């Protein structure tokens, strides 16, 4: 595993929304924040038709893809049944006011 890297301030991730960060190695990563102030990171690509998950609706610990309404679990990137697929999850944590990720 690599070291933790600061990607933004917690305040930069809207509650019930997302912020996109670019990684030279991984591409677009969506950083989500739910109503309980939990933070999650997934590849910004729905497993169904590659829709931008960062533009989806966050509810609880899932995000609904804006293209075809697939629900993706924020904790592990798995599609909610009956759909099948996975958006790659990334280890992420909040330390003080900073959001850190492992790539």
Number of C-alpha atoms within 10 A of each C-alpha: 5 7 9 14 13 15 18 17 14 20 11 15 20 15 17 18 19 26 17 21 16 12 11 6 7 11 12 17 23 25 29 26 26 22 14 10 14 16 23 26 28 27 24 25 19 28 21 17 11 13 18 18 29 26 18 22 18 24 16 14 19 23 26 21 24 16 15 11 13 25 25 28 22 26 16 18 23 20 22 15 10 7 13 12 15 19 22 18 20 19 15 20 18 17 11 8 11 15 22 20 19 15 15
